[in-house]
């Protein structure tokens, strides 16, 4: 079973301006991924890092819907000393505190793919591909390439 970690950018994407083609297509990819998690084909994973970041969302309806998506998660990665130390290491490489925490949590949870719509995060992760122990990708790119390879 594929373990998927959607960062908060992905969780927020369905609430962004859908008139932009890229945003609309990324939203459709995220919806496909969420539906695969609903049917137990794929496993959605959440973490304390996600919970901490979404707690800052002021729009209560949006927050409620994101929490509903996260309720599909079958695994929750709890912060521990290993994750905290790795977060600090990644932060020193220039990853934001939240991005570093997401990567550290996903690494600890042995996630198959961390999906994000954040271009800066993706570009920085490419720079440190030899240090990061998990794969990061844009959901549209990943769903297109993954399903073509797997015939899903």
C-alpha positions as CSV (number, residue, x, y, z in Angstrom):
1,X,0.0,0.0,0.0
2,X,1.3,3.5,-0.9
3,X,1.8,5.8,2.0
4,X,1.0,9.4,1.0
5,X,1.7,12.6,2.9
6,X,-0.1,15.7,1.7
7,X,1.4,18.9,3.0
8,X,-0.7,21.8,4.0
9,X,-0.3,23.5,0.6
10,X,-2.0,20.5,-1.0
11,X,-4.7,20.4,1.7
12,X,-5.4,24.1,1.0
13,X,-5.3,23.8,-2.9
14,X,-9.0,23.0,-3.3
15,X,-9.8,26.3,-1.6
16,X,-7.6,28.4,-3.9
17,X,-8.7,30.4,-7.0
18,X,-9.9,27.7,-9.4
19,X,-9.9,30.0,-12.4
20,X,-6.1,29.4,-12.9
21,X,-5.5,26.3,-14.9
22,X,-2.6,25.1,-12.8
23,X,-4.5,25.4,-9.6
24,X,-7.6,23.7,-11.1
25,X,-5.5,20.8,-12.4
26,X,-3.6,20.4,-9.1
27,X,-6.9,20.4,-7.3
28,X,-8.2,17.6,-9.5
29,X,-5.1,15.6,-8.9
30,X,-5.5,16.0,-5.1
31,X,-9.1,15.0,-5.3
32,X,-8.1,11.8,-7.2
33,X,-5.5,11.1,-4.5
34,X,-8.0,11.7,-1.7
35,X,-10.5,9.4,-3.4
36,X,-7.9,6.6,-3.7
37,X,-7.3,7.0,0.1
38,X,-11.1,6.8,0.7
39,X,-11.3,3.5,-1.1
40,X,-8.3,2.2,0.8
41,X,-6.1,1.8,-2.3
42,X,-3.6,4.3,-0.9
43,X,-2.9,5.3,2.7
44,X,-3.1,8.9,3.8
45,X,-0.7,9.8,6.6
46,X,-0.9,12.9,8.9
47,X,1.4,14.3,11.5
48,X,1.7,16.7,14.4
49,X,3.4,19.1,12.0
50,X,0.2,19.2,9.8
51,X,-2.0,19.7,12.8
52,X,0.1,22.5,14.1
53,X,0.2,24.3,10.7
54,X,-3.6,23.9,10.0
55,X,-4.4,25.3,13.5
56,X,-3.4,28.7,12.0
57,X,-6.2,28.6,9.5
58,X,-8.7,31.3,10.4
59,X,-11.5,30.3,8.1
60,X,-13.4,27.8,10.2
61,X,-15.3,26.2,7.3
62,X,-12.1,25.6,5.4
63,X,-10.5,24.2,8.5
64,X,-13.4,21.9,9.1
65,X,-13.1,20.5,5.6
66,X,-9.4,20.0,5.9
67,X,-9.9,18.2,9.2
68,X,-12.5,16.0,7.4
69,X,-9.9,15.1,4.7
70,X,-7.3,14.3,7.4
71,X,-9.8,12.0,9.1
72,X,-9.1,9.6,6.3
73,X,-5.5,9.2,7.6
74,X,-4.8,5.8,8.9
75,X,-1.5,6.8,10.5
76,X,-0.5,9.8,12.5
77,X,3.2,10.6,13.0
78,X,3.8,12.0,16.4
79,X,6.7,14.4,17.1
80,X,9.6,12.8,18.9
81,X,13.3,13.6,19.5
82,X,14.4,12.0,16.1
83,X,11.9,14.2,14.2
84,X,12.8,17.3,16.2
85,X,16.5,16.8,15.5
86,X,16.0,16.1,11.8
87,X,13.7,19.2,11.6
88,X,16.6,21.3,12.9
89,X,19.0,19.8,10.5
90,X,16.7,20.5,7.5
91,X,16.0,24.0,8.8
92,X,19.7,24.7,8.8
93,X,19.7,23.8,5.1
94,X,17.2,26.6,4.4
95,X,13.9,24.7,4.6
96,X,11.2,26.6,6.5
97,X,10.3,25.3,9.9
98,X,7.1,23.8,8.7
99,X,8.6,22.3,5.5
100,X,11.5,20.8,7.6
101,X,9.0,19.4,10.0
102,X,6.9,17.8,7.2
103,X,10.0,16.3,5.6
104,X,11.3,15.0,8.9
105,X,7.9,13.5,9.8
106,X,7.5,11.9,6.4
107,X,11.0,10.4,6.6
108,X,10.4,9.1,10.1
109,X,7.1,7.5,8.9
110,X,8.8,6.0,5.9
111,X,6.3,7.7,3.6
112,X,6.4,6.7,-0.1
113,X,5.7,10.2,-1.4
114,X,5.3,13.7,0.1
115,X,3.2,15.8,-2.1
116,X,3.3,19.6,-2.3
117,X,2.3,22.4,-4.6
118,X,5.0,24.6,-3.1
119,X,7.5,25.2,-5.9
120,X,10.2,26.6,-3.5
121,X,10.0,23.5,-1.4
122,X,10.3,21.3,-4.5
123,X,13.2,23.2,-5.9
124,X,15.1,23.2,-2.5
125,X,14.4,19.4,-2.2
126,X,16.0,18.9,-5.6
127,X,19.1,20.7,-4.4
128,X,19.3,18.3,-1.4
129,X,18.1,15.1,-3.1
130,X,21.1,13.3,-1.7
131,X,20.2,14.3,1.9
132,X,16.5,13.9,1.9
133,X,15.4,10.4,2.4
134,X,12.0,10.5,0.8
135,X,10.5,11.5,-2.6
136,X,8.8,14.9,-2.9
137,X,6.6,15.8,-5.9
138,X,3.9,18.0,-7.2
139,X,0.6,16.1,-7.0
140,X,-0.3,16.7,-10.6
141,X,3.1,15.6,-11.9
142,X,3.1,12.6,-9.5
143,X,-0.5,11.3,-10.2
144,X,0.1,11.6,-13.9
145,X,3.4,9.7,-13.9
146,X,2.6,7.3,-11.2
147,X,-0.7,6.1,-12.6
148,X,0.7,5.8,-16.1
149,X,3.5,3.6,-14.8
150,X,1.3,1.5,-12.6
151,X,-1.7,1.3,-15.0
152,X,-3.9,2.6,-12.2
